[in-house]
């Protein structure tokens, strides 16, 4: 199966492929050239995923501003029941 171009991957597909790359690299069964190619693709996937997250965060901020809330607040998981 041919690999999709990075820009055509969804965020979820990028994460799944990153997980697969990490598993392949951790097994250590690849030669140096294959390892380097996977490592490079993993770095590119990571960077692309970060950009997608930043874009999503910016969109959320814009939507919040339109609804009168000017900033995001951090999620506080300690407010749940113990």
N, C-alpha and C positions, 0 to 999 in steps of 0.2 A: 504494500500500500504506500502510495506516495505521500510525503509529508505536505501538509497545507502550508501555504505561505503564512508567515507570522501575522501579517496584517489582516488575514482572513479568519484567524482563530478568535473564538469568543474568549472571554475571560476564563470561563470554566474549562474550556478546552486547553487553554494555556496552562492552567494549574494541573490538570490531569497529565499533560505531556511533561511538565516539569517534574512531577512525581515519578513518572516513568524514567526520565533521564537520571534522576538521583538514584533510583534503584539500580539502574544499569551500571552507573559509575561505581556505586558501592560494592557491587558484585566483583568488580575487578577482572572480568573475563575479556575485556576489550583490549585491542592493541592501542598503542599511543595515539595513532592518527584518529582512530574511531573515538577514543576518549576525548581528544581535543575538539573534534567536531561536535560531539554531544555537549561538551562543556560550553563551547561558544554558543550553540543554539540555546542552551539553558540560560546563559547570561542575557541573551537577546530576549528570550521569553520573559525573564524576570523584569527587565527594563520595560518591556511593552506592557506587562501586567501592572506595573507601578504607574505608568502613564494613564492606563485605563481607570485605575482606582482614583487617581488625582482628578481626572475628568469627571468621574461620577461624584466625587466630593464637591467639586465646583458647581455641578448642576444642582446638587442638594442645597448648597448655600444660596444659590440664586432663587430656588423655589422657596426657601425659608424667608428670604428677604422680601419676596413678593407677597408673602402671607404675614408680614409684620414681625417676624422673628429674625433678628439680625445676626445671630451666630449659632454655631453648633456647640453642643456641650458633650463632654466625654461620657461614654456609657459607664454607669456605676453598677457593677454586678453585685456589690455588697448590700444592696437594698432588698435583695430577695430574702425569703425565709430561710432560717438555718436549720 
